[in-house]
């Protein structure tokens, strides 16, 4: 005879797995949109000239991306699920445009090999975040401080143009985003467990979109840091 306790645990497990699967599906869609857009822009001469040849346009696109992230984070509870989904898709495309320089700066072989390394590393960190019994909250806080340090150092290095500092930032960035991937995965797992049984499909969708955005950012930033370390320049 199946106990109520066993049934309840099974129900929570199904709900958690369904939510996490949805998060990863949306993250994969976002990455696919970004990758396709980057490849298309980099191999379209007119698009390259427009984006990288128009003064200030790239900065406007980056500011627009930041605006999308902040808006989604602040307004996710008040907007429609369809709007959140559309904003995530548009953000992924915008990010693809700004990251198209990758195909111009690095060889295709190094991009593919680095992506594979990033995917394996990301998967390992996510699995750890899912199965570990250790509370990663303190790790997450420490990694967030590291992220702030990376941002400040990157801004300073815009003026210094130091290749040595850039490499240090990249190595530290790999450590930071490995930690954040594990922490964010555990946080999403905890959030999935607390989703009410009577939660609407729209509410679950919005939670999945925010989770996908979080992991998407971890993956993209980890990939960029690894590419700076392992990528081979076209020059």
Phi, psi and omega in degrees: 000130181279126180284159178297324180299315180295319179296319181295317179296321179295320180295318179296319181296317179297316180297317180296312181298321179296317180293313181298320178298319179296319178301311183290328177296315180291324176297318179297321178297316179298316179295322179295317178297317180296314181296315180297316181296316180300314182296317181296312181297315183296335181255016176241106186301321180295318180294319179298315180295322180293311186286314185264351179257349179268115182303127175085346184296318181297321178295320178298318180295319179296317178296321178298319178299314179299321178298319178298316181296312181295321181294314179299316182295321185276331189245009186302326182283343186254348181260164179289153179299323179294323178293317178299318179296315180295319180296321178296319179294316180296319178299318180298321179292315178301318179295324176297322179296311183289334180269003181297341178299337181302317181287342178271332186264332185239156179288152181298322181298316181290329177294313181295313182295321178292322177298318180296315178301316180297316182297317179294316179297314180298316180299315180299317179295320180294317178298318178299315179298329180283321190259341183294143176270350182283137177285119184265014182301315180294323177297317179300318179296319180294320180291327177294323175295321176297322178296318177298321178296320178297317180298313180297315181296323180294320178295316179299320184287345174300324181272327182280327182054045181265120179291328178295313178296322179299320180291320177298316178301320181295315180296316178296321180299320177301313180298315182298313184282339170294314178296317181294326179298314179296316181296313182294325177295315178297321179296321178293323177298315179297321179294322180297322181295327184270001178295126180298147179297333181264015180297138180287160177299325180295319180296316180295319179300315181295322176296320179293322179295317179293321177296318179297319179297318180298310181290327177301314180295320177299314183295311183299315182291323176296318179298315180297317179297316179294323180294324178295332181274312188258345185293141176260125181291151176287341181292000000 
